[in-house]
Structures are given as structure tokens and as C-alpha cells.
């Protein structure tokens, strides 16, 4: 049987004289190189000035190039990136044969959260320059990325109390054994007691930390991560990434890493979207997790048309018979009353009650419930039917109207937001945060993900040829500006020196 045979390893081969000859002219690393070189890294808040003493530092542009190349090729680990810089020809060309160690690479990501966010914004500006941002329809959503913190290292007060209770039970048992033991057995049991006491002290210290922080839970490996509901009552210690995506070409224009749910996220997302797009004449789509009265009010105040999915009727709005659900009660705004399906009027005392969510509600009821023949179909309460009206009810009703009128438009939401999430999490495998020790590091990791995604979109839509031309023009323009600044400063310095020389000569005279 015939097979393709490789070359003899001991055979002398002719190798190109430079890395430049090895790298394909159409390789994406050339575009990455030009993109980073087109950026004003100092303006983006990368640190450029280091002390003259000691070993020279690596330039941020080199490390940024390495990271972008890595993330675009499913490589995030600093150790893996170190290896790529030593054996991957494309990475070697990009880095000009520099081989920073993994600590240097890791520290760059750790120390440049804000600067990396600015690099992401630069990709959005490029997309706008090529008219890829429509600015008419956006969709917001969140995705959960697992943290480097296991569930067993995440604690709340109930979990701590449960552990302490088990330890107390063990201590009681060991103390009884100690009273009956002697010799070597006594020493072993005492050792168990000491271990139990140490564990108890650790849990009590964690309890104090929770009380001091005012937070409902604490994570010991990654302190900012939280136990968050993912889906179907499945929880993970994770971060929540809030993302806004423009519908024109499914390009993310904004992201934010949080450790909270979606309830209070929509207002800030809309504010940032308005700033990025430059106006408020767009429609924003959100799922039911964002259905919150105060956030709908924020959208209204911003003048942004917002369509949010409606959650299913909860227990308070339901009745034994659907004919008596709360939406079947008609509100009279002038009289501030409700009329039930049986034509009875529900009134309010006008007092506001604060809910757990923070919203204020009024209560409405009627004495007619006592003798109503259909009461069993309307309510199971012994005191009769009680209706609550939120202070944000006008916003809820307006959203309901918009949702009903624009249902087909709303159905586009999932396709818009799932494009980046599907690529990043499922195609690239970035379903978790690779960093530890806080939200800033997690934000840097996520920032590189979305920057890599946007660059991929730009490569795909615009093409490498046009992008190379664009980046070269920017670099050339920046270079001309820099030359003019240097020339101006030189003229200014010369003029200053001449003025001082004249003053000196006059003084001598």
C-alpha cells in the first residue's frame, strides 16, 4: 500500500531568511498588526512611561497584538500565549520574535481593564466609519460566564449556619468520646476537636465578612463573583455580562460585567447606547428579565422607544378563573378606581405601600366581595379580592401596547443578541472567565472577547484589503500630526532659547 512520505528529518532544508517571507501576505496577523499600530495607546490610557532603571519593559502594543491574536484564535491562557510567541510563526512575526513570560503577559491584562475597554470602543468607531452601525434597532441581553470559583467556595449566611451546626454536632460527639478515651486514642480525638474548632473559626470569620460587606453572599476564590441563576433553576458562581448589540450587522456596541441580575440593568444600558449612537431615535428590545417599572420609566425619560417582553401572570394577578385575572379589571384614571368583571367598584385609601422591589403600590378593594356569588372564581382570600396598582403602571401599560403592536419586530431580538454569544461561547468555547480575583480582571477578559469578535466581524464584512488601507491611512495621518507637533515644539523651544539669549546679552551690556 502506498502512502505519502515525509522528508528525512536529518536532511538539510532551505529555510527563508526572514519571518517576513514566511507569513502569507493575506494573513490576518498583518491586519491585527496594522490595527494596533493605528491606535494612540497613550490616549487609550495604556501605560507607556516606565523607569529608566532595571530591565526595559515590553511595549503595550506588542502585548496587545499577542492578546488579540490569541483571543481571535481561541487562545486566552497567558502560559499558552507565552508558548505561542515561541513556536507559532505568525505570533513570532507579530511579536518581532519577542518572548515575554506568562507573568508579564498576565499582568498586562490585569492592569489594563479601562484601556482594553477603549480598544473595544475603537472597533465600534471603525464599524461606524464604514456605516455598519444602523443606530435604528438595538437589542440588549445578558449572558452568564462561569467564574474561577467553585460552588463550595461560595457562602451565604444559611450555608455558613448549616456548616457550623454540623461542626457543633461533631464537636459534641468528639467530646463524649474524649471523656471515655485514654492514651493514644485521646490524642487522636483531641486532634479532631482542634480541627473542628479551627473550621468553626473559619466559618465564623466568613460570617463576619458577610455582615461587614452588606452583601448576601461571599466567594473566597474570586470575591466579586456571585451564585447566579442560569436557567431552569440551575445556579453557578458566575458573572453576568450585559451587552447591547446593533441589529444592522449584529455588532456589539457596549458591554458591562456585573454580578447582579437583569432587573436594574436596562436604564444604564440605554444611557450608554444613546451616548454611543449619538441620538435617542432608536428602538431597543429586551427580554422579560428586564421587565421592571423603574427601568421602563428611565427609558421613557430618555425618550427611547423600548419594547420589553411581558412576564407570565404571577400569583398576585391570577385568579381561580382566568375571567377574573387582574387584567380583566378596568381602571378609571379620573376617579382612581377599578371596576371588576361583575361591575363592582374597587376603591383605594390612597396610601402607598413599598414592595420588596422598591416600587410603591396602592391597594384597591370592595366590600361587595362579601356577598359576591362568583367570589370563589375570583379569589381564595378570606378578606376578598385585593388589587395592587404600581406607581409605574402607566409605563407597564405603554410597554404592553408597544409589545402587542410590534411583536414581529420583537421576535428579532434573540437572533440579534445570540450571534455574538453563540460565536464567543459555543464556537470559541469562552463560556467562563479565565481570570481570578475580581471584577476588573473579569472585565478585561470580557473586553478582549468582544474586541476579538468585532474584529472578526470587520474582517468578514469589510475585508482585509479595505481594512489594511484604512489602518495605513490612519497611521499615516497620525504620523503627519506627530511630525507637525514635534516641529511646532522645536520652533517654540528655539524661540524661547533665543529670547533668553537676548535677555542675557542685554544684561551683560
C-alpha positions in Angstrom: 0.0 0.0 0.0 1.3 3.4 -1.0 1.4 6.4 1.5 2.6 9.9 1.4 6.0 10.1 2.9 7.5 13.0 4.8 11.1 14.3 4.5 14.0 12.9 6.3 14.5 14.9 9.5 18.2 14.9 9.1 18.0 16.3 5.6 19.3 19.9 5.2 16.5 22.2 4.1 16.5 25.7 2.7 14.6 28.0 5.1 13.6 31.5 4.2 16.0 34.1 5.6 13.3 36.1 7.4 9.9 35.7 9.1 8.5 38.3 6.7 8.9 35.7 3.9 7.2 33.0 5.9 4.0 34.9 6.7 1.3 34.9 4.0 0.6 38.4 2.6 -3.1 37.8 3.3 -2.6 36.5 6.9 -4.9 38.2 9.4 -1.9 38.9 11.7 -0.9 41.7 9.3 -4.3 43.3 9.8 -4.0 42.9 13.6 -0.6 44.5 13.4 -1.9 47.5 11.4 -4.9 47.9 13.7 -2.9 48.1 16.9 -0.3 50.4 15.2 -3.2 52.7 14.2 -4.2 53.2 17.8 -2.9 56.0 20.0 -2.2 53.8 23.0 -1.3 56.7 25.3 -4.7 58.3 24.6 -6.4 55.0 25.3 -4.7 55.0 28.8 -2.1 52.3 28.3 1.0 52.9 30.4 3.9 53.9 28.2 6.4 55.6 30.6 8.5 53.3 32.8 11.5 54.0 34.9 14.9 54.0 33.3 16.4 51.7 35.9 16.2 48.0 35.6 15.2 45.8 32.7 13.3 47.6 29.9 9.5 46.9 29.8 7.6 45.5 26.8 5.7 48.0 24.8 1.9 47.7 25.3 1.4 47.5 21.5 3.3 44.2 21.4 1.4 42.6 24.2 -1.9 43.9 22.9 -1.1 42.3 19.5 -0.4 39.0 21.1 -3.6 39.0 23.1 -5.8 40.0 20.1 -4.2 37.2 18.0 -4.7 34.8 20.8 -8.4 35.6 21.5 -9.1 35.5 17.8 -7.7 32.0 17.7 -9.2 30.6 20.8 -6.1 31.1 23.0 -6.5 33.0 26.3 -4.2 31.5 28.8 -1.1 33.5 29.5 1.0 30.3 29.5 -0.4 29.3 26.2 0.3 32.8 24.8 3.9 32.5 26.0 4.2 29.2 24.2 2.6 30.7 21.0 5.2 33.5 21.0 8.0 30.9 21.0 6.8 28.4 18.4 4.0 29.9 16.4 5.5 31.6 13.3 2.6 34.1 13.0 2.9 35.1 16.6 6.7 35.3 16.3 6.2 37.7 13.3 3.6 39.7 15.2 5.9 40.0 18.3 9.0 40.6 16.3 10.5 37.5 18.0 9.9 38.9 21.5 9.1 36.2 24.0 7.6 37.7 27.2 7.0 35.2 30.1 3.5 34.3 31.2 3.6 36.6 34.2 4.3 39.6 32.0 1.5 38.6 29.7 -0.9 38.0 32.5 -0.1 41.3 34.3 -0.8 43.3 31.1 -4.4 42.0 31.0 -4.7 42.5 34.8 -3.6 46.1 34.7 -5.4 47.4 31.6 -9.1 47.0 32.1 -10.0 50.5 31.1 -7.6 50.7 28.2 -8.9 47.4 26.8 -12.4 48.8 27.0 -11.2 51.7 24.9 -9.7 49.3 22.3 -13.2 47.7 22.1 -14.7 51.2 21.5 -12.2 51.7 18.8 -13.6 48.7 16.9 -17.1 50.3 17.3 -15.8 53.5 15.8 -14.4 51.6 12.8 -17.7 50.0 12.3 -19.5 53.4 12.4 -16.9 54.8 9.9 -17.9 52.0 7.4 -21.6 52.6 8.1 -22.0 49.2 9.7 -23.9 50.6 12.8 -27.5 51.3 11.8 -28.4 53.1 15.0 -32.1 52.3 14.5 -32.7 49.0 16.2 -30.7 47.5 19.1 -31.1 44.5 21.4 -29.9 44.1 24.9 -29.4 40.9 26.8 -27.1 39.3 29.4 -25.1 36.1 29.4 -23.6 34.3 32.3 -19.9 33.3 32.3 -18.7 30.9 35.0 -16.1 32.3 37.4 -13.0 30.6 38.7 -14.8 30.0 41.9 -16.4 26.7 42.8 -19.8 26.5 44.5 -18.2 25.0 47.6 -16.2 28.2 47.9 -19.3 30.4 47.8 -21.1 31.1 51.0 -24.2 32.8 52.3 -25.4 33.0 55.9 -27.7 30.0 55.7 -24.9 27.9 54.2 -22.5 29.0 57.0 -25.1 28.3 59.7 -25.6 24.8 58.3 -21.8 24.1 58.3 -21.5 25.4 61.9 -24.4 23.3 63.0 -22.7 20.2 61.6 -19.4 21.1 63.2 -21.1 21.6 66.6 -22.7 18.2 66.3 -19.3 16.7 65.5 -17.7 18.5 68.5 -20.4 17.2 70.8 -19.8 13.6 69.6 -15.9 14.0 69.9 -16.2 15.5 73.4 -18.2 12.5 74.5 -15.6 10.2 73.0 -12.8 12.1 74.6 -14.3 11.7 78.1 -14.3 7.9 77.7 -10.9 7.6 75.9 -7.4 7.2 77.2 -3.8 7.0 75.8 -3.2 7.4 72.1 -7.0 7.5 71.3 -7.3 10.5 73.5 -4.7 12.4 71.5 -6.3 11.5 68.1 -9.7 12.6 69.3 -8.3 15.9 70.7 -6.7 16.5 67.2 -10.2 16.1 65.7 -11.6 18.5 68.1 -8.9 21.1 67.3 -9.6 20.7 63.6 -13.3 21.2 64.2 -12.7 24.3 66.2 -10.4 25.7 63.5 -13.0 25.1 60.8 -15.7 26.7 63.0 -13.5 29.8 63.5 -13.1 30.0 59.7 -16.8 29.9 59.1 -17.5 32.4 61.8 -14.9 34.8 60.2 -16.7 34.3 56.8 -20.0 35.2 58.6 -18.4 38.4 59.9 -17.1 39.3 56.4 -20.7 38.9 55.0 -22.1 41.2 57.7 -19.3 43.8 57.2 -19.7 43.8 53.4 -23.5 44.1 53.5 -23.6 41.5 50.6 -25.9 38.4 50.8 -23.0 36.1 49.8 -19.2 35.9 49.6 -16.8 34.0 47.3 -13.4 33.1 48.6 -11.5 32.5 45.3 -13.0 35.3 43.2 -14.5 37.7 45.7 -16.7 39.6 43.2 -18.3 36.5 41.6 -21.8 35.5 42.8 -24.1 32.5 42.7 -26.4 33.4 39.9 -29.4 31.6 38.4 -28.6 30.5 34.8 -31.7 28.7 33.6 -34.3 26.1 34.8 -33.3 26.7 38.5 -29.6 25.8 37.7 -27.2 28.1 39.6 -23.5 28.7 39.0 -20.9 31.0 40.6 -20.6 33.4 37.7 -20.5 36.9 36.3 -23.3 38.5 34.3 -22.3 40.3 31.1 -24.7 42.9 29.9 -24.4 43.5 26.2 -26.0 45.9 23.6 -25.9 44.8 20.0 -26.8 46.8 16.9 -29.2 45.0 14.6 -27.7 46.2 11.3 -24.7 43.7 11.3 -25.0 42.1 14.8 -22.1 44.2 16.1 -21.9 44.7 19.9 -21.6 48.4 20.7 -21.4 48.1 24.5 -20.7 45.6 27.3 -20.5 45.6 31.1 -19.5 42.9 33.5 -21.7 42.7 36.7 -22.5 40.3 39.4 -26.2 41.2 39.5 -29.4 40.1 37.7 -31.0 42.0 34.8 -33.7 43.8 36.8 -31.9 47.2 37.1 -29.7 46.9 34.1 -31.8 48.4 31.3 -31.6 52.1 32.2 -27.8 52.3 32.3 -27.6 50.2 29.1 -29.9 52.7 27.3 -27.9 55.7 28.5 -24.7 54.2 27.2 -26.3 53.2 23.9 -27.6 56.8 23.5 -24.2 58.2 24.0 -22.6 55.7 21.6 -25.2 56.1 18.8 -25.4 59.9 19.3 -29.2 60.1 19.5 -32.3 58.5 21.0 -34.3 57.8 17.8 -33.9 54.1 18.0 -35.9 51.1 19.3 -34.5 48.8 22.0 -35.5 45.2 22.5 -35.2 43.3 25.8 -36.5 40.0 27.2 -38.7 39.6 30.2 -35.8 39.7 32.7 -35.6 43.4 32.2 -39.4 44.0 32.8 -39.1 46.5 35.7 -41.2 49.6 36.2 -38.4 51.9 37.3 -36.4 50.9 34.2 -39.3 51.5 31.9 -39.7 54.9 33.5 -35.9 55.6 32.8 -36.5 54.6 29.1 -39.4 57.0 29.0 -37.4 59.8 30.5 -34.7 59.2 27.9 -37.2 59.4 25.1 -36.2 55.9 23.8 -38.8 53.5 22.4 -38.3 50.3 24.4 -40.1 47.0 23.9 -39.7 44.5 26.8 -41.2 41.1 26.8 -44.1 40.6 29.3 -43.6 38.0 32.1 -46.4 35.5 32.6 -49.1 36.4 35.1 -47.8 35.9 38.6 -49.8 34.6 41.6 -51.0 38.1 42.6 -52.6 38.8 39.2 -54.1 35.4 38.8 -57.4 34.1 39.9 -59.0 30.6 40.1 -60.9 31.5 36.9 -59.0 33.4 34.1 -62.1 35.6 33.5 -61.1 37.3 36.8 -57.4 37.8 36.2 -56.3 41.3 37.2 -56.1 42.5 33.5 -59.8 42.0 33.3 -60.4 44.8 35.8 -60.9 48.2 34.2 -59.1 51.2 35.7 -60.7 54.7 35.8 -58.0 57.3 35.9 -60.2 60.2 36.8 -61.7 58.5 39.8 -58.7 56.3 40.6 -60.9 53.2 40.9 -61.2 49.8 39.3 -64.3 48.1 38.0 -64.4 44.3 38.3 -66.0 42.0 35.7 -69.1 41.9 37.9 -69.4 45.7 37.6 -68.4 46.3 41.2 -66.1 49.3 42.0 -62.8 48.8 43.9 -61.6 51.9 45.7 -58.3 52.9 47.4 -57.5 54.8 50.6 -54.7 56.5 48.6 -51.9 55.1 50.8 -48.7 53.9 49.2 -47.1 50.7 50.2 -43.4 49.9 49.4 -42.7 46.5 47.8 -39.6 44.4 48.2 -38.6 45.6 44.7 -38.6 49.2 46.0 -41.7 50.2 43.9 -44.7 51.8 45.6 -48.2 50.4 45.1 -51.8 51.3 46.0 -54.3 48.8 47.2 -57.8 48.6 45.8 -60.8 46.6 47.2 -64.5 46.5 47.6 -67.0 45.3 50.3 -69.1 43.7 47.6 -66.8 40.7 47.7 -68.6 39.6 50.9 -71.8 38.8 49.1 -70.5 38.2 45.5 -71.9 35.0 44.0 -68.7 34.4 41.9 -66.2 35.1 44.7 -64.7 31.6 44.6 -63.8 32.1 40.9 -62.2 35.5 41.7 -60.2 34.9 44.8 -59.3 32.4 47.6 -58.7 35.1 50.1 -61.0 35.3 53.1 -60.9 39.1 53.1 -61.9 39.4 49.4 -60.1 40.4 46.2 -57.2 42.9 46.6 -55.8 44.7 43.6 -52.4 46.4 43.6 -51.5 49.2 41.2 -47.9 50.2 40.8 -46.7 53.7 40.6 -45.2 52.6 37.2 -48.5 51.2 35.9 -48.6 53.7 33.0 -45.2 52.6 31.9 -46.3 48.9 32.1 -49.4 49.6 30.1 -47.5 51.5 27.4 -44.9 48.7 27.1 -47.7 46.2 26.8 -49.2 48.2 24.0 -45.8 48.5 22.2 -45.2 44.8 22.6 -48.6 43.8 21.2 -48.2 46.2 18.2 -44.6 45.2 17.4 -44.5 41.5 18.2 -42.9 40.6 14.9 -40.2 43.2 15.5 -39.6 41.9 19.0 -39.0 38.4 17.6 -35.8 39.6 16.0 -34.3 40.2 19.5 -32.9 36.7 20.0 -31.3 36.4 16.6 -29.6 39.8 17.1 -28.1 39.1 20.6 -27.4 35.4 20.1 -25.0 36.0 17.2 -22.1 37.3 19.4 -23.0 35.0 22.3 -23.1 31.9 20.0 -19.8 32.8 18.5 -18.0 33.6 21.7 -19.4 30.9 24.0 -20.1 28.0 21.7 -17.7 28.4 18.7 -14.8 29.7 20.6 -15.5 28.0 23.9 -15.3 31.1 26.0 -18.1 30.1 28.4 -16.1 31.0 31.5 -13.9 33.8 32.9 -10.3 32.8 32.8 -9.1 35.3 35.4 -9.4 35.4 39.1 -9.5 38.0 41.9 -12.2 40.4 41.0 -14.5 42.1 38.5 -11.8 44.4 37.0 -9.8 41.3 35.8 -13.0 39.7 34.6 -13.9 42.9 32.7 -10.5 42.9 30.9 -11.1 39.2 29.9 -14.6 40.0 28.5 -13.3 43.2 26.8 -10.8 41.2 24.8 -13.5 38.7 23.9 -15.7 41.3 22.4 -12.8 43.2 20.8 -11.8 39.9 19.1 -15.4 39.3 18.0 -15.8 42.8 16.5 -12.5 42.4 14.6 -13.7 39.1 13.2 -17.0 40.8 12.1 -15.0 43.7 10.5 -12.7 41.2 8.7 -15.7 39.3 7.4 -17.9 42.3 6.3 -15.3 44.8 5.1 -12.5 42.5 4.0 -8.8 42.7 4.9 -7.8 44.7 1.8 -10.1 47.7 2.7 -9.1 47.5 6.4 -5.4 47.5 5.6 -5.9 50.6 3.5 -7.9 52.2 6.3 -5.4 51.5 9.0 -2.5 52.6 6.9 -4.3 55.9 6.2 -4.9 56.5 10.0 -1.3 55.6 10.8 0.0 58.0 8.1 -2.3 60.8 9.3 -1.2 60.2 12.9 2.4 60.3 11.8 2.0 63.6 10.0 0.2 65.1 13.0 3.1 63.9 15.3 5.7 65.4 12.9 3.8 68.8 13.0 3.6 68.7 16.8 7.3 67.9 17.1 8.1 70.7 14.6 6.0 73.2 16.5 7.6 72.2 19.8 11.1 72.6 18.2 10.2 76.1 16.9 8.8 77.0 20.2 11.9 75.8 22.1 14.2 77.6 19.7 12.2 80.8 20.1 12.4 80.5 23.8 16.1 79.9 23.8 16.7 83.0 21.5 14.6 85.1 23.8 16.6 84.0 26.8 19.9 84.7 25.0 18.7 88.2 24.1 17.8 88.9 27.7 21.2 87.6 28.8 23.1 89.7 26.3 21.2 92.8 27.3 22.0 92.1 31.0 25.7 91.9 30.1 25.6 95.1 28.1 
